[in-house]
Amino acid sequence: MSKEEIYPPPRSGLTKRSFLVLMFSLLAFTPAVIWHYLATGSTFRIGWVTFFLFAEILAFFGMPPTSAEGVVLVTISGQLKMLFLIFTTFIYREYYLHSPVAKMFNTVPHIPDWWVAKSPEVWMTRTFLHPDWLIPLSIGIGFNLLTLLSDIMMGLLTRELYIEVEKLPFPMQHVTADGIIALTERPKERMRILTLGINLGVIYSAILYGIPIITELFGFEALSVAPIPWWDLSENIHNFLPGAAMGIATSLLVFMTGMVISFNVVVGIFASSLAIHVIGNHLLVKYGWTQFSKEWYHGMKIRTSLSRSWMYAWMGPFIGASLAASIMPIIHHRRYLSTAIKSLTKVRKDARERVLSLSWILAIWTLSVVASILVVYMLVPGYPIWMMLIISYGWSFIWTLLTARAVGETGMSLEAPALLPIAKSLYVSMTGYKGLDIWFIDPVISTGGSQWCANFKVCQLAGCSMRSYIKTYVLGYPLAVIFAFIFTQIFWSIAPMPSSAFPSTNIYWPLQAVTQSMWMTGKVFTGFPIEHILGAFVLVAALYWIAQITHLPLPITTIPVGMATPVPIAISTLIGGIIGKIMAKKYGEQWRKARTTLTAGATLGTAVTITFLLSIVLIAKSLRLLPY
């Protein structure tokens, strides 16, 4: 638990100018984000760029923005960004329907018309403006809204538990808040540190990302100063540690994350990652355990090693470790949960802000879950309701508790999508259901509650009211969906997907189609003994109680977080942590106050540089598509 802090009084972040800037951001960045995703398979940060431009323009005219306005622009722009891609998923569905992969796996007859528009006219004319799209689009957007409701409710619940009652530190949210406050209040010393961080981020990013981008644009082979995202050193150690993965991440922000979060957390994540990806993988190969030992070869890259070892060996232990990391702190600190529930059920007499009472949180969450289950049951009537209730309620609750605590303690979250295919295969097989139609839909499973909880912490630190924060998101949501629809349709009209005009779709969509088909038809090995889950649960639970009895500073969430962290990121985070310890020893409290602002500056500098570089790429690539 962190020491008591004094927070600024909450103010509304929803003002005329902040909403206008948010609209401009959505209009300006939606096509850029969509195109970049279709070209590279990734997205980029827009929140910091939007706020930086907004803050500098208003400061020039003597009307600096408030920190509350900064919160909604930095965080909500980033959250809404994922909506930009919602319609590209529908185009992928259309591709899958007509792909040779689906025909090869004989899944085409099982594809329902509520999942994708089946008219050949849609594929030929490349349009969403067809009546066959009405049901698939309605279900897709409707489930997105239900998931949003569930995520917000889970965020409010974990906010009360981890922010108001248990008071976890949330180290990376301090970075965001410090950057926002520095750009709005502009205290001289903090601005000096922020500027230093910005320059550091700009220079580092220009070298790491700019050189290969610019050289490739001029027709040369891309010249890289350092590989992205990491140096893969695995082959160097395979002679004496076969199976192990090894590398160093090259992103500046990974190093700086290690400087900000607690060194105990850094060490815990490193130890857990090392135990799995280096020692564990080596033992798998040495003793011939699991299918991974048969598929491994000398020189196997980190990406392949990660995916294969997780599929065949580590998913079961990860589930067990995650369950223990979620449940044990609640059992041990059950009074925190009790206090949080009581706090949500009472009339609050202090100055802390509340959005909804516990009864409303549970009612809205239940509404979203039950509504989604009823729709799934109507579409897939043979699938048992009891399993949907367990997954929709149980998964949402346990996953949110785990990830919100992980963010609060370590500053790092866990990515749910990597776990979903194996988890779905597991719970579908438990029901005995044989149909493939259930693979095309799920009831609401909340995995975004921790992100809302983290952003509520930024609201607290920077003085933004949660009501205005949620209102801004709700107002921005339909705009993001509308802009995404318009620009996705425009890009689809320009060229087919997949095609060379959108390289990412050419590379990743066929692979995604193969993976999807293999999971659906049971061609992917998913079996792992239940003993792996139980053994990991018992081991992590025992480590937790040992740490509590001996007062070892071991945050239990570092175990599943470290297991899910690629070893290059864990190593670079450790390097950053060691540098931070050296700086703290040399500069003491001065460094501890400056490190979050410095990291915020580096984040801003990196975001601005990458956005600028991608703008150049976007213009150059667009010119190549012109007919002259």
HELIX and SHEET records of a PDB file:
HELIX    1   1 LYS A   16  THR A   40  1                                  25    
HELIX    2   2 GLY A   47  PHE A   60  1                                  14    
HELIX    3   3 SER A   67  VAL A   71  1                                   5    
HELIX    4   4 VAL A   72  ILE A   76  3                                   5    
HELIX    5   5 SER A   77  LYS A   81  1                                   5    
HELIX    6   6 MET A   82  LEU A   85  5                                   4    
HELIX    7   7 ILE A   86  HIS A   98  1                                  13    
HELIX    8   8 PRO A  100  MET A  104  1                                   5    
HELIX    9   9 VAL A  108  HIS A  110  5                                   3    
HELIX   10  10 PRO A  120  THR A  125  1                                   6    
HELIX   11  11 PRO A  131  TRP A  133  5                                   3    
HELIX   12  12 LEU A  134  THR A  158  1                                  25    
HELIX   13  13 ARG A  159  VAL A  165  3                                   7    
HELIX   14  14 PRO A  171  GLU A  185  1                                  15    
HELIX   15  15 LYS A  188  SER A  205  1                                  18    
HELIX   16  16 ALA A  206  GLY A  210  3                                   5    
HELIX   17  17 ILE A  211  LEU A  217  1                                   7    
HELIX   18  18 SER A  234  ILE A  237  1                                   4    
HELIX   19  19 LEU A  252  VAL A  260  1                                   9    
HELIX   20  20 PHE A  263  LEU A  274  1                                  12    
HELIX   21  21 ALA A  275  GLY A  280  3                                   6    
HELIX   22  22 ASN A  281  LYS A  286  1                                   6    
HELIX   23  23 THR A  290  GLU A  295  1                                   6    
HELIX   24  24 ILE A  302  SER A  309  1                                   8    
HELIX   25  25 TRP A  310  TRP A  314  3                                   5    
HELIX   26  26 MET A  315  HIS A  332  1                                  18    
HELIX   27  27 ARG A  334  THR A  345  1                                  12    
HELIX   28  28 LEU A  358  LEU A  379  1                                  22    
HELIX   29  29 ILE A  385  LEU A  389  1                                   5    
HELIX   30  30 ILE A  390  TRP A  395  3                                   6    
HELIX   31  31 SER A  396  THR A  410  1                                  15    
HELIX   32  32 LEU A  420  THR A  431  1                                  12    
HELIX   33  33 ASP A  437  PHE A  440  5                                   4    
HELIX   34  34 GLY A  449  ALA A  462  1                                  14    
HELIX   35  35 MET A  466  ILE A  494  1                                  29    
HELIX   36  36 PRO A  503  THR A  521  1                                  19    
HELIX   37  37 ILE A  530  THR A  550  1                                  21    
HELIX   38  38 THR A  558  MET A  563  1                                   6    
HELIX   39  39 VAL A  567  TYR A  587  1                                  21    
HELIX   40  40 GLU A  589  LEU A  625  1                                  37    
SHEET    1   A 2 TRP A 230  ASP A 232  0                                        
SHEET    2   A 2 GLY A 247  ALA A 249 -1                                        
END                                                                             
